[in-house]
Amino acid sequence: MKRTLYLKFLLAYLLFGLFGFIAVATFVSSMTLEHCRRDKAENLYAEATQIANTYASDLYNSETSLEAVQEQLSALSKYMDDAKIWIVNPSGRLVLDSSQPLTVGDEVKIEGFDPTVTAGSYYTIGNFWGTFEEDYLSVFAPITSDFKVQAYVIIHAPMSNIKQTANELLNISYIVLLVLFLLSMIILIFFTELVYIPLKKITLATEQYAAGNMSYEFSVESEDEMGYLAASLSYMAGEIARQEEDQRKFIANVSHDFRSPLTSIRGYLVAMQDGTIPPEMHEKYLGIVLNETDRLTKLTNGLLTLNNLNTSGGMLLDKTDFDINNVIRNTAASFEVQCLAKNLAIELVLTEDSMLVNADMSKIQQVLYNLIDNAIKFSHHDSVIKVETTEKKKKVFISVKDTGIGIPKEDQKLIFDRFYKSDLSRGKDKKGTGLGLSIAKEIIKAHGENINVVSTVGIGTEFIFSLPKAKTMEDGEDVL
């Protein structure tokens, strides 16, 4: 049988009850009996001492009669649950018995009587040298006169009464144990509801996820660690499902983006080979083939870049202090031909003449190139692209803003995904691979910074990313 956590907990609960019963039946039982015996002995000894110092002492000092003492001790005997009160002289002769008067002619002697049998204590347990048929607790208190022990006051209490009292107390212990056992069942109920049932749901969900069923749904209505574990597991399954979907899309996009140029290349080459395209047209179509190979090269380089960015060791950055304004100017200047083709202007609004940041210059230049290249692609003719830097709280914010076609709101959270192209951009991005923004985001993320987009369809798009200022700028030193 499978040993579940609940079964173990239930077994521990039953063992608690069993060992509790054994403890009460053994240790508590003997301790209770010992306590009752000592308590009874102390009480009887106090009474015996009182009698020895009063009635018995008066008897041996001839201040009272034997009958008067007999009457007093009989009354005390009834008060002490019919305990037997004796006065015995050192030789063992019974002088007085509270339970019955002794006649003058009768002599009762206890054979073998030895008051030292208590061995330093004040009581003994047994049949009192064969006097009783059952065990009695017998307490000794000496009667002294003229600095001499004249006799002993001995009080006998049956052990059966003491055991009965101990059993009554023991029954209370059993009742308390039963109540504790039943109350502890509340812990078992709470464990079942708050731990076992949620844990069973989580285990079942884990088995479903391990089997590949990432769509399996479950819920644990709890705000403690168990609920957090369930929510984390559900979130993990969702992330795995999303990554699997992204992987399928990634493979589909890669296949599509490789298939299209390869089909074109093969088609044109076959057509030139079989004579469908005449020799005088070969140069034109060879140019098209070269453009398609450039597209494949660009796509391959983008994939390699993303793969390097996502390695387990993370991106290796060569951080230095450099002037971000100068990098922006040089990057913008490299798009002169594209801008002339669409009659575009790139407006630079830069804070200060120079602004030092601490980052990997070549990778940040790649981010700027991708953002400005996108802005040119999706801007209308005769428009302006604005590149701006602002400084705030030890950071520099770089903005690339166009007045182009814009990005639909539902597409804005997807544009940084690999190969993603919005429906509005497909007609204008014939040569794009859909990897530029993914690469840009990975680079900025590796720097521990953020990149965001603000866009409105028909009005334009603005990309903003941040970089840390160089230490020299933070300390207020002059920048040369």
Secondary structure, DSSP 4 states (H G I P E B T S, - for coil): ----HHHHHHHHHHHHHHHHHHHIIIIIHHHHHHHHHHHHHHHHHHHHHHHHHTHHHHHHTTSS-HHHHHHHHHHHHHHTTS-EEEEE-TTSBEEEETTSPPPSS---B-TT--GGGGTTSSEEEESTTTT-SS-EEEEEEEEEETTEEEEEEEEEEEHHHHHHHHHHHHHHHHHHHHHHHHHHHHHHHHHIIIIIHHHHHHHHHHHHHHTT-TT-------SSHHHHHHHHHHHHHHHHHHHHHHHHHHHHHHHHHHHHHHHHHHHHHHHHHTTSS-GGGHHHHHHHHHHHHHHHHHHHHHHHHHHHHTSTT-----EEEEEHHHHHHHHHHTTHHHHHHHT-EEEEE-SSS--EEEEEHHHHHHHHHHHHHHHHHHSPTT-EEEEEEEEETTEEEEEEEE-SS---HHHHTTTTSTT---HHHHTT-SS--S-HHHHHHHHHHHTT--EEEEEETTTEEEEEEEEEBPHHHHTTPPP-
